[in-house]
Amino acid sequence: MADTEDAPGEPQGRHVIYCGVCTLPPEYCEYGGTVKKCQDWLEKAHPALYSQIWSPVPTLVSEALEAATASLSIEAQKRAAKDAQKKAAQAEKAEQKQADKIANSVITIKRVERNKRKYVTAVSGLEAFGLDLKKVAKEFGKKFATGSSVTKVPSGGEEIVVQGDVSDEIEEFLLEKYKDIPEDNIELVDDKKKKSTSAG
């Protein structure tokens, strides 16, 4: 019988922590565009790792960087500092733009009459909140026990079409499941097809 202990030469699995904001490993958060939010999350969730990555105390990497920049001319050092400032400002501007986009985005839940008493509910605008439409459509199908799919809209975007009149339930479900969607950003629309008038 073989020993149950692992041989020292065998590779072992490694536990990797992923950021709760950008889903990258924390070492790569600076490339994700949401640096400040990532730092806040990491500081709350894993303080030891936060101090290791973002600490102001000089580390080997920062010492190596200082040694490399020490050999640069004063002009080059100024340019490097200016570039770093510019990059930080751009990241902050991108974060602000994303926050404004989310604040101005509207989720439209539209009840569309298909045949006399048959309805479908179309939900558009979810992609602005970073939601995967296919996953949300699958959740709608499970929650409301009905057909649900992602379809392309002539204007160029995509929307989720759910069979049946479940517009109020969808609004409640979205507010309950996705806490980052403000209630004011959800709009209910009742879209009826024009009926042909028949002389009677």
NORJONOR-V359050 format. One record per helix or strand of 3 or more residues. SS is the DSSP state (helix for helix, strand for strand). FROM is the first residue (numbers start at 1). TO is the last residue. If there is no record, write none. Layout:
ss: <SS,SS>
from: <FROM,FROM>
to: <TO,TO>
//
This chain:
ss: <helix,helix,helix,helix,helix,strand,strand,helix,helix,strand,strand,helix,helix,strand>
from: <26,35,47,60,74,107,118,126,133,148,158,167,183,186>
to: <31,45,54,70,104,115,124,129,144,152,163,177,185,191>
//
